Amino acid sequence: MNYFQNTSLETCSMLKEIGLNSIEELFSSIPDDLRTKKFDIPNGRAESEVVNLLEKYSNENISNYCSFLGGGVYGHYIPAAVSFLAGRSEFYTAYTPYQPECSQGTLQALFEYQTVMCELTGMDVSNASLYDGASALAEAALMAVRATGRSLILTDAGVNPFYMRVLKTYLSNRSIRLNGLKSRIQPDGVVPDSDTAAVIVQNPDFFGSVMDFTELAGITHKQGSLLIMSVYPLSLGILKKPSEMDADIAVGDGQSLGIPLSFGGPSFGFITSKKELLRNLPGRIVGETTDRQGRRGFVLTLQAREQHIRRQKATSNICSNQSLCAIRAVIYLSLLGKEGFRELSELNYRKSEFLKGLIKGIKNVNIYNNSPTFNEFTIELPVKADEVEKKMRAKGFLAGFPLGRLYPGMENLMLSAVTEMRTRSDMEAYSSYLEDSL
């Protein structure tokens, strides 16, 4: 299915203008063995036909589920002002802010973004965003290798498994070893050796558990290694910041900061660090300056990308970095303010605790987490979680993520999340349907 605005006559006219007889001649420089022999594309249709067909397909999607899904992507309320302001042409048409005389608005927005991310994590410096939380974690690992000159990365078993896949891909063709631990890191149970560049942890971890890694940071630093912490940004309204645990690099996914769920993207990744690691940060960093008249202005600085410097000296080849999504985040956080952000974090925590209390009252169902949780936790069921998830979905509830799909031996465990979007009646119905589904 496709829609072509150009008529055959118009196509011939354009080809004649550039001295060609057919569209195929445009691709004549591609060797025959590399060219696609056939495109399975039906004949074009009128615009109205295409619109009607797309609407038909769209109506087949079911979007009215009551969702308790999490695992790294969360359904939070987004104030209407976020989309309205980010949708202004000054933002959504802006692309590369290389010319400061033409890009002061975008540069200032990204400067403010860096500022709020530093305030959120407590770290000293931030870049102007990355693709997502997974790429941010992988870039942090490369930062640690460059900064320490070492080649081993230790990762906690609680790190998001999807992040781990990206991390493995990033490191696969480098002389860097990745040791993914099979169990949770205990503060006094892991001693990095002299070749360890960094220890990677997540808080809350993929199963929802919250831990204090301050003691681990001290042990890690005694060995000359760095502590990298992946965090759920919305939790930082009530949990200890990475800086308060003496982390060296803090990363995460910004989807919960004003980015809609869509169909899994786009989002943006944030990466912040101690100032000693500033020159190892990948991507763009926006700095504040003054012009010759003493007026406040903004410029790109420390652009350690391969587009700007010799490739062998580049820290990263990160290019388009989801800056519009980062701008959504700074709008979202500005609308909430410090007190509003803290209250939202508390609301997520309290609602999660309410649902946990209901679930604990169901016979043969337990909360798997031994440590505190934020707004996500793991449920231990007497039957396979996949079966329960299917029954709950038939009743209009996305009950959570069956962990057996990723972890052998965890077939009876389900990861569930509660955000401010879930009402008391939602949670009471969830508990009731969960009991009926066993």
N, C-alpha and C positions, 0 to 999 in steps of 0.2 A: 504494500500500500504506500503510495506516495502522491505528493501534489507538486506539480511543476507549473510555475507561473508563466514561464516562457513558452510561446507557441513554436511549432516546427519552423515557421518562417523566420521568427526572431532568432532562433538558434542558428539557422543557416546564415543570416545576416551577420551575426557576431563572428562566426567562423570565417566568413569571407573577409571581414575587416582585419583579421589577424593572419590571413593567408593560409588557412587550413580548409580541408574538405570535409573532415569529420571530427567528432569528439575524440575518437580513438587516437587520432594523430597527436592529441595533447599528451598522450602517455607513451609516445613512441620511444622516448629515451629509456624507458624501463625495459630490461631484457625480457624476452618472451618467457623464459623459465620462471620468472618472478611475478609475472602478471596473472591476475585472476582470469580464468577462462570464461566464467559465467557468473552473473549476478542473478540470484533467484528473487527478482523483484517484479511484482505484477505491474500491469499497465497503470499509468497515472489516472487519478480521478479528479473530479471537480472539487474545489475547496469546500463547498458545503457538504459534499459526500464524505470527505475526510473528517470534517468536524463531527458530523453525525455518528460516524463509525467510532471515532475516539471516545465520544460521550457514551456510546453503548458499552465499550470496553471498560470505561471508567466506572460506570454504574455497577459493574460486576464485582468491584472491590467492596469489601466489608470494612467499614471504618468506625462502627459504633460499638466495638468491644470495650468492656471495662478492663483496662490494662493494669496489670501488676508486674509487667516485664521490666527488667533492668539489665544488669550485666554490662554496663558501660554506656548505655543510651537510655535516657529517661524522659518521661512525658511531664514536663513542667508547664505551668501557665506562662504565656508570653504576653506582656502588655501590648495593646494595639499600637502604642506609640513607637515600639521598637521597629516594627515592619514599616510604619509610615516614614519615620526619619531615615532609616537605612535605605528605603526605596527612593529617596530623593536622587535626582540625576547626578548631583555633585558627588555622591558616594558610589552609586552602583555603576556608573560609567567610568569612574576613575580606575586606571589600571596600574601603570608603573610610575611611581612618584620620583623619577630620577631628576626632573628639572624643578628645583624648589621654587623658582619664580612662578611656576604654573601649578604647583601642587601643595600650597600651604594648608589648604583645608584637610586633605587626606593625611598629610604629614602630621598635622596637629592631632587629628583623631587617633592616629597610631601612637603618637607620643603619649596621649592620655591613656590609651590602652596599656602601654608598657607600665605606666604609673600605677594603674589600678591592679594589674597583675602582681606587681611588686608588693603593693599593700595587702593583697589577698593572701599571698604566700609568705610574706615577710622577708623575701629574698631581696638582694641588692639591685639586681639588674634583670631585664627581660628583653627578648627580641620582639620583633613585630609579627609573631605567630608562625606556625607551621601547618602542615596539612591536617593532622589529627593527633590524638593522644598516642597512638602507636608509633608514628614517625617521630614524635617528640621524644619518646622514650629511647628509640634507637639512636637519635642524634645525641642524646645525653650520654649514652654508652660510648659513642665515638669521642665525645668531649673528654670523658674520663680517660680514655686510652691516650689521647693527645696530651692531656695535662700531666699524666703520671708516667708516661713512657712504658706502661705495663700492658699485658696482653690477655688477662683473664677477667671475665665478668661473671660474678655470682648473682643468681636471681632466686628470689624467694618463691616457694610453691604457690603463694597467694597472688602472684602477678597475673593480670588478665591474660588468658591463653591466646587470645587473638593478637594482643600486643606482642606476645612471645613469638608468634609466627613471623611478624614483621621484623622483630629484632633478629631472628635467625637469618632471615633473608638479607638484611643489611650486613651482617657479619660473615656470611657464608663464603665470600670470596676474598676475605681479608685474613691476615695472620693474627686473628683474635679468637680465643677460646671462650666458649659459653658453657657455663656449668649451671644447668637448671636444677635446683634442689628439689627433691621429692617430698619434702615436708616443710612446715612452716618454720621460719627462722625465729629462734628464741634469742633474746638479747645476749645471753651468756653461752649460747650453743654454737656460734659460728665465729671462727677466727680466720680472717683473710690471711693468705700467705703473702710472701714478698713479691709475688707476681700478680696480685689482684689489683686491678685498676679501680673497680667499683663493686659495691654490693647494691643490688636493686631490690627495693621493697615497694609495696603498695598499701595505701591507707585511705579509706577502708579497703581491705583486700577483696579479691574477686568474689569471695563467699560472704562478704558483708561485714567481716570482723574488723574491729578497731583496735589498734595497738599503739603503744608508745615506744618509739624507736630511739629515744635519747641515749639509752645505755649502749645500744648497738652502734650508734654514731661514734661514741667514744672509743669503743673497741676497734672500729673500722679505721678511725683516724690514727690510732696508735700504730697501725700497720702501714700508714702512709697511703691508704686507699680512700676513695670517695664514697659517700652515701648518696644514692639517687633515690628519690621518692616520687612515685606516681600517686597523685591525689585526685579525689572527686571534689571539684572546686566548691560546690554548694555546701559541702560538709564543713568547710573552713570557717563558717559562721559561728560554730560552737566547738569544733575540735582544735587541738593544738596545731599551729602552723608548722610547716616544714622547717622554718628557721628556728622555731622554738625547740625542735628536736635536733638542731645542728646539722640538718641535711645540707649537702653541698649543691645539689641540683634538684629542683622541683619541677615536675612536668605533669601534664594531664590533658584531658579532652575538654574543650569548652562548650560542648553541645548543650549542657545544662544551663548555660548562661545566655538564654535568649535565642537559641537555634532550634527550629522546629524539627520534629522527628523525620518528616518527609518519608523517604523509603530507605533510610539508613545514611543519609548525607545530603548536603555537605556539612562539615563541621570545621573546627580548627583546633590545632594543638598549641598549647602554651608551654614555654620553657623559660625558667628563671633560674638564677644561680647566685652564688656569692660573687662579689666584685672581682676577686682574684681570678675568676674564670671568664671574665668579660671577653677577652680576645679569642676565646674558644667557642663563643656562642655562634651558631650557624645563622644564615639568613640575614634579614635586615634589622638594623637598629637605628631608630630615629633619635636625633639629638636636638637639643635646644641651643640657639645661638642668638646673636644680634647682628643686624646689618650695619652699614657704614653710618646710617643715621641714628643708630642706637635702638632701632625697633626690634621687638621680639620676633624671632623667626625659627623655622624648623628645617632640618636637612637630614639626609641619610648619612650615617657615619659608620665606620668600622664595617664596611660592606665586604665581608670575607667570603664572597661567592665567586664561583669560577667565571661568571660573566664579567667581573670587574677586575680580577687580578689573575696572575698566572695560575693555571689550573693546579699545578702541583702544590701551590701554597693555599689553595682554597680549603676552608673548613667543611664546606658542603656544596652540593649543586642544587640545593633547594631553590626553587624558582617561584612560580605562582604559589602564594602561601595562604590563601583563604583570608585575605585582609578584610573583605567585606563582612565575613562572619565575625572577625575580631572586632570590627566596628559595631556590629550588633551587640557584642558582649559589653563594650564600654557604655553603650546606650542603656542596655538592660541594668547594669550595675549602677549607673548614675541615677536611673529612675528609682531603684530600690533604696539607695543610700546605705550608710553603714548600719543603722538601726534596722532598716527594713530587711537587709540581707541577713542579719543575725536572727530576726524574728522568723524569716522564711526557713532558715536552717532548723530552728527549734520546732517549727510546725512539722517539718518533714520527720524529725526525730520522734516527736510525740505521737504522730499518727502511726508510725511504724511500731512503736511500743504498744499502742492500743491494739493493733492487729495481732501482734505477737501474743498478747494476753488472751485474745479470743481463741487463737490456735492452740494455745497450751491447754485449753479446756476440752479439746477434742481427744477422745480415747485413742491411744496408740500412735498419736502424732506428737512429735517433739521439735523443739528448736535446736538445730545442730550446732550453732555457734556457742562456744564456751565463754568468749569474751564479749564485751559490749558491741553493739552495732549502731549504725547511723540510721539510714532509711531502707536498708536492704539486708536480708538475712536468708539463711538456708533452712528449709523445712525438711525434717526426716519423716518419711511416710512409711506405713506398713506394707505398701504395694509399690509397684513401679511408677515413678513420677510421670513417665510418658502416658500411661493409661489415664492417670488423674487429669493431666493437662488436656487430653483430648475430650474427656467428659465435661470438664469445666468450659472448654471452648465452645462446646455445643450449647451451653447455657449462657453464652455471651461474655465469658470471662477469659482473659488471657492470664492464667493463674501464675505463670512464672516460667523459668527456663529449666527443663529437666537436665541435671548435671551429668547424667549418664551418657549424654550425647558427646561429651568431651572427656569424661573421666571414667575409665573402666572401674567398676566396683561401687560407683555412686548412683546406680540406677534408681534407688529409692529417695534420692535427694533432689529438691527443687529450690532454685534461687528465685526469691520474690522481692519486689520493691514496692514501696509506698511513697508517693509524693503528695504535695499539697492538693493535687487534683482529685484525690480520692476522698469521698465523703464518708461519714459514719455509716450511712446505709449501705454504701458500696462495700465497706469492710465487713459489716454484719452479714450481708448476702454472700460475700466471698467465703466466710467461715462456715456458713450454713451449707452452701453448695460443696465446699471441700469435704465436709463430713459426709454428705450424701454420696460423694464420688468414690469413697473408699470401699 
